[in-house]
């Protein structure tokens, strides 16, 4: 059995260019960027180069890039940092998010209600359409921030971020997007859209884990949520992870350079997987089929099968995929994204295949064959 | 030997060693932990109910053995088939045995269904019981360690399931299993025995009844303690707290030691009598299950009416929908709701749920 990794939306291997770029910073160039001697200056230079490289790749200016330690931290800083601007003024913050956000956004937004704030969750239909009425209503109440993800991590659904950003802009409201799954898969040119805050992480684009950045466009106020130093404009105090920032900047640069080519390649592979699964297993649902979807994610629903069984079965066949959000012990919880899109229709097993740089047509062929075996066996056992 | 086997791993030492032995024997072993109920009802943004130590232990052992391990959520079925039945039996004045119920109706059937779905050739557990497979027929026998023998809990296993089962600990003693676990470096080697009912964390089943029955349910309401002639001797605090043969919680002031002889849910009475009144000549058994053909009437067998009770000689007097087993010697505290496991020598033939003493 030759194991096949189809869980690139969970994480990716660090690419050679990234580890090469990081290596000197893990040995000789170990200085603290805040130090004023030559070691410090060298480290500071590397950090600022990383900032410039990331900024150029994303179409923003270098001071607009703040390095943080991962996507969750970036999302939290965007939501809670905006809410804190309201709180410091003595106002009760309103936070507006979509129902299919990552938990890092959703739970941060919900936490605002614990300290007097409010949170409005905008519904998303199975075709990816937002509940525009409730978005409009919410925008009129001057929220502290509106956050909508660019590409949903579970289904691959793409929200109309540019349109929402423009709506928010017209209403004078700050807009944040979680672009974690978008970078490297779809064109992310932040300079061309009125997006005020954007979250990117390194480990989904062949960079190191524990790295991330928050783009804070010029003029957008964010209040710190961590304290103890002046680093990253005081928004992410603490000695900078220079190696991580450098690794991530290389990853962002290469991902954006390759995005167009990779998107075409992955779309074709996803189509191949989708077509063979539909041909062999007629009864499956393609989640978000009617919506605009990112190239690398295919989420299917299998009505007659048990989620735990399908995931275990695929694992035993050497196919690495994921289902809904899994909790620590490995038990499977119902996905809030599918509940939002499909309500009670979201039954049976859900499997998310996510494709990446290492995925070949042969892999897709083998994975589809394994999935058909596993699902047929699970369906047979379920009906006996 | 070869083939894929799904082994139930609770995180305890027994099932850990069972899995290890199967690995040694060359099977393609897959570990499974059944999540039977929510272990903590703490509210919060992310439920902590999945962090149960047993699941963690099973995962650790699986990592040590280098086998895949999965958690299967069977909470709904377990609650319906085991916990609800447990509560209902007490509410009806009987004394249930949830482990028998679980093994008969939930655990092995669920495991087999998952095993089939995962392309397994068989399923296994860490029970101390022997199984022999011969062409066309499989039979269960008491475990070699009579101290630990768990065959009593398995009389309700569907017969057609037996050919697919393996019990790797059947020939071992508990000390042998522990030393085997130590040799393998399993973290669970010295874990203490679990004796309590798994879903009664406090050790007192009445806590669970109070949680799951309506507050004014008659089983939890005070009622009369009466003697065999129906004379009222005192009051009890709810008949669900009593089981046949019990001496505790009856109060004092009797001229001789008194024991529970019967629990009558319809009148809320707890009937007490002297020790000799607890003996019965036989037992009527329902919900029969036989691993092979039903034993014929008149056959002499051994019957065990309680876990860890010695098997006693009896004769099958009638055997149809229910069976009547007459003991060679009268037996103390035949308890409705408990199980009567029927053996021939060491071989487990099947059994049933005790309906009433005869």
Interface residues (C-beta under 8 A of the other chain):
Chain A: X107 X110 X306 X308 X309 X311 X312 X313 X315 X316 X327 X328 X329 X330 X331 X332 X377 X378 X380 X381 X382 X384
Chain B: X4 X30 X35 X45 X46 X47 X50 X51 X52 X55 X56 X59 X68 X69 X70 X71 X72 X73 X113 X114 X116 X117 X118 X119
